[in-house]
Amino acid sequence: MITKDQVIDVAKQCFDPEIPVNIWDLGLIYDINITPDTNDVHIRMTLTTQHCPSAKEIPLTLKSKIQAELQPTSVEVEIVFDPLWTPERITEEGKKLLGIEA
């Protein structure tokens, strides 16, 4: 069975090409749902802006990495903009990497 922690570990391997912090520590992932009996993975995430130049690349990279490493039955990465992303969503680790005072 796939766990949320495994999905988070994969998300930490995915980066916004313009920001040197992974998408988990940037706070771009809102929800991770895994259906236990089918191993289906559904992720709700956002982007730093609605006009992000990597809007297609980031979710496709996440999806392909999850498929390759965790081999779920299916993976759906849903991009949402409600609520909008704000810098307050960045984790403490992400703030350290960006040199932002907590």
C-alpha positions in Angstrom: 0.0 0.0 0.0 1.2 3.5 -0.9 1.5 6.0 2.0 1.2 9.7 2.1 4.8 9.9 3.3 6.0 8.1 0.2 4.1 10.5 -2.0 5.6 13.4 -0.1 9.1 11.9 -0.6 8.5 11.9 -4.3 7.1 15.4 -4.3 10.3 16.6 -2.6 12.1 15.5 -5.8 10.1 17.9 -8.0 11.0 21.5 -8.4 9.6 24.7 -9.9 12.4 25.4 -12.4 12.5 29.1 -11.3 12.7 28.5 -7.6 15.4 26.3 -5.9 12.9 24.6 -3.5 10.9 21.5 -4.0 7.1 21.7 -4.6 6.3 20.2 -1.1 8.4 22.7 0.8 7.1 25.5 -1.4 3.6 24.6 -0.1 2.2 23.9 -3.5 0.5 20.6 -2.5 -2.8 21.0 -0.7 -4.1 17.5 -0.4 -2.9 13.9 -1.0 -5.5 11.2 -1.1 -4.8 7.5 -1.5 -7.5 5.0 -2.0 -6.3 2.0 0.0 -8.1 -0.8 -1.8 -7.1 0.4 -5.3 -3.8 2.3 -4.7 -5.2 5.3 -6.6 -3.4 8.6 -5.8 -5.1 11.9 -6.1 -3.2 15.2 -5.5 -4.6 18.7 -5.3 -2.0 21.2 -5.8 -1.5 24.8 -7.0 1.2 26.9 -8.6 2.9 30.0 -7.4 0.9 32.0 -10.0 -1.9 31.2 -12.4 0.5 32.3 -15.2 3.4 30.0 -14.2 5.5 29.2 -17.3 5.9 25.6 -15.9 2.2 25.0 -15.4 2.2 21.9 -17.5 5.7 20.6 -16.7 5.4 20.6 -12.8 2.3 18.4 -12.5 3.4 16.0 -15.3 6.8 15.6 -13.6 5.1 14.8 -10.3 2.8 12.4 -11.9 5.5 10.5 -13.8 7.8 10.3 -10.8 4.9 8.9 -8.6 4.1 6.4 -11.3 7.7 5.3 -11.8 8.6 5.1 -8.1 5.4 4.0 -6.4 3.6 2.2 -9.2 0.0 3.1 -8.2 -3.0 1.9 -10.1 -3.6 5.5 -11.2 -2.4 9.1 -10.4 -4.4 12.2 -10.8 -2.8 15.6 -10.2 -5.4 18.3 -10.0 -4.3 22.0 -10.3 -6.5 24.4 -8.3 -6.2 28.1 -7.5 -8.6 28.2 -4.6 -7.1 29.1 -2.2 -4.4 31.0 -4.0 -0.8 30.2 -3.0 0.9 32.6 -0.8 4.5 32.6 0.6 3.1 31.8 4.1 2.6 28.2 2.8 6.3 27.6 2.5 7.6 25.2 5.1 10.3 26.1 7.6 12.8 24.0 5.5 11.8 25.9 2.4 12.2 29.2 4.1 15.8 28.2 5.2 16.6 27.3 1.6 15.3 30.6 0.3 17.0 32.6 3.1 13.6 33.9 4.4 13.4 34.7 8.1 10.7 32.7 9.8 
